[in-house]
Amino acid sequence: MKYKMKQLFKKNIFKISPYQPGKPIDEVKRELGLRDVIKLASNENPLGPAPAAVNAINKAIKDINRYPDGSCFYLKKTLARKFRLKPSNFIVGNGSDEILDIIVKTFLNEDEEAITSKTTFLEYEIVSQANGRRIRTVPLVDFKYNLQAIKKAISPKTKLVFIANPNNPTGTYVNKKEVAKFLEGLPKNLIIVFDEAYLEFVDKKDFPKTIELINNKNIIVLRTFSKIYGLAGLRVGFGVARESFIAAMERVRQPFNVNSLAQSAALGAFNDPGFVKKTRNLVLREKRFLYWALDKMGIDYIPSVANFILINLKKDALTIFKKMLKQGVIVRDMLPYGLKNYIRVTIGTHKENTRFINVLKEVK
């Protein structure tokens, strides 16, 4: 009977390791009987959503009996004005995760493959495998994408390369010079996807401006409203590419994939630069505090340009993760990424970060 049941599923479905999100606050409260829980596991905005986004939602909520704008017309128009491109250079998705799936469905044939780094955002591998496509990985060097090794790994079957910049979960980045060298002499049938979910937190002058390259190179750039804009619960992301790429991807995109409240909130948040600046300043300031506290404790970490820090506990990371959980501090266990002795912590408010440090001291 078990054998017959298995025949109902696609052959590769049980080879896929499902994505494991950070535990929700309510789940931890319920499981452990806690009242006061902080979550520093999913790289969310510690200040909540942009106030302008909340106002936009309140105005739009009366129309939720109507289907949303299937083309995200006004959001694309706003994005085009911001980046000095055309609305036809943009695709909007139910989070940038959906756009990753659209990219694989649009460009990757059955006999073609993708390449990414071994320790990076898990969705690249998941969406490739879910669509029955092969993906190969190249090890990081010093916790950073090795672009030249990826370039050497490109074969005649390679169609897509996924590059998370900054990289999740390490917080490292590849710079403008490294990207320019990587892009030289690539096969004409190769498409490079730069996933820049954490770009707004970067404070490095040599970070590459990939959107400026989309009309001259086979490049797709992904951005999100989940992080600095504080809209993770609404799921809005967008891709930027040459018009022909976007037109092809639109053929795969599901109709009404971005709900009306999400579209309104994204427009509101995008037009609230004060909130973005406030969030960025908080993250940069609190990152310095966490570095100082970790240095004082003698704990190693990977310097990050994003809103999280990868911390090396040397040993017993899973035990420490569980002990912190029992004290109402949710961080991210890095075992799914193959990092046995590491945890990842999102940079929160000063109160949250102080509590994290105090609990870490106690359980370690």
Buried (B, 14 or more C-beta within 10 A) or exposed (E): EEEEEEEEEEEEEEEBEEEEEBBBBEEBBEEEEBEEBBBBBBBBBBBEBBBBBBBBBEEBEEEEEEEBBEBBEBBBBBBBEEBEBEBBBBBBBBBBBBBBBBBBBBBBEEEBBBBBBEBBBBBBBBBBBBBEBBBBBBEBEEBBBBBEBBBEBBEEEBBBBBBBBBBBBBBBBBBBEBBEEBBEEBEEEBBBBBBBBBBBBBEEEEBBEBBBBBEEBBBBBBBBBBBBBBBBEBBBBBBBBBBEBBEBBEEBBEEEBBBBBBBBBBBBBBBBEEBBEBBBEBBEEBBEBBBEBBEEEEBEBBEBBBBBBBBBBEEBBBEBBEBBBEBBBBBBBBBEBEBEBBBBBBBBBEEBBBBBBEBBEEBB
